[in-house]
């Protein structure tokens, strides 16, 4: 080798990929294995910009080149190697996810991995903040009458489900000591909620009336909401008895008590022997309560009917409780129901005014 050859070797570099000679000033070095590369053969990491040979680079699902340090495997499936543009970061734990493995919160659209999904409802994912804002599971043992009703097995207790469709003052209801829990419902608009009261007794009737009277909703379809009443179940409180109690009411009596079963409403059909599900006026599938699903929405427009409805239900519950099974004939039940529907408490001027406005 002469001096010219040594000078040429010092001023050129041989590309490890294609074998071509390249002026030294134009060569690149692989950041991983340090081999020499020409301009045509060097690969550049999409994220950090370092040069790489073909053997030391990875490819994202979008076909961009990545170095080993920047290639992010999907934390869920581990198969996808992702660049910074393609990787979705879980907003809770910050793990990278491919598009196939990410979940989106139905309410706020934040990205979630499976482990950070707080809960699912009807196949929709929710983060913890949105889930907790949508529901609070009722804890009935906080009800003032809880201990007393454990000791007195024939003590009347009542619970209400108050559905509200559309925008309304949620904080007033959520912060009320009368409310045990709340949740969303697919039958209601996005801002609609269902509220479950604590376990109520006769002493709570005035207070729950005051709460309902203050419910105002901004909705073009307020009647999408309903109100369900749960009555304590005993061996003498049967769905069949309550069927005949509802059957004994005239159309006008039912309307006066805010009931819908006489108007062929599909959510509360009164069918003898059909006491199971969300389309029946009497639902007997709960272990501890008989559910009357016949009631329409409870809010400022129907509050004047609430105490009469509670009084009617209380009277019929006590009537059933005072008679053994098979001691009452269906005609007796219907007659007592119709009679007690007339014996409503004396209405206040405000209640009468509300009734006139609605008429």
Secondary structure as UniProt FT lines:
FT   HELIX           3..11
FT   STRAND          12..14
FT   TURN            16..18
FT   STRAND          21..23
FT   HELIX           24..26
FT   STRAND          28..29
FT   TURN            31..33
FT   STRAND          36..37
FT   TURN            39..41
FT   STRAND          43..44
FT   TURN            46..48
FT   STRAND          51..52
FT   HELIX           54..56
FT   STRAND          58..59
FT   TURN            61..62
FT   STRAND          65..66
FT   TURN            68..70
FT   STRAND          72..73
FT   TURN            75..77
FT   STRAND          81..82
FT   TURN            84..86
FT   STRAND          88..89
FT   TURN            91..93
FT   STRAND          96..97
FT   TURN            99..101
FT   STRAND          103..105
FT   TURN            106..108
FT   STRAND          111..112
FT   HELIX           114..116
FT   STRAND          119..121
FT   TURN            122..123
FT   STRAND          124..126
FT   HELIX           128..134
FT   HELIX           140..142
FT   TURN            144..145
FT   HELIX           146..151
FT   TURN            153..154
FT   STRAND          158..164
FT   STRAND          167..168
FT   HELIX           170..174
FT   TURN            177..178
FT   STRAND          179..183
FT   TURN            186..187
FT   TURN            190..191
FT   STRAND          193..197
FT   HELIX           202..204
FT   HELIX           205..213
FT   STRAND          217..218
FT   HELIX           222..224
FT   STRAND          226..232
FT   TURN            235..236
FT   HELIX           239..247
FT   HELIX           251..256
FT   TURN            257..258
FT   HELIX           261..263
FT   TURN            266..267
FT   TURN            272..273
FT   TURN            278..279
FT   STRAND          282..283
FT   STRAND          289..292
FT   STRAND          295..296
FT   TURN            300..302
FT   HELIX           303..305
FT   HELIX           306..321
FT   TURN            325..326
FT   HELIX           330..342
FT   HELIX           349..358
//
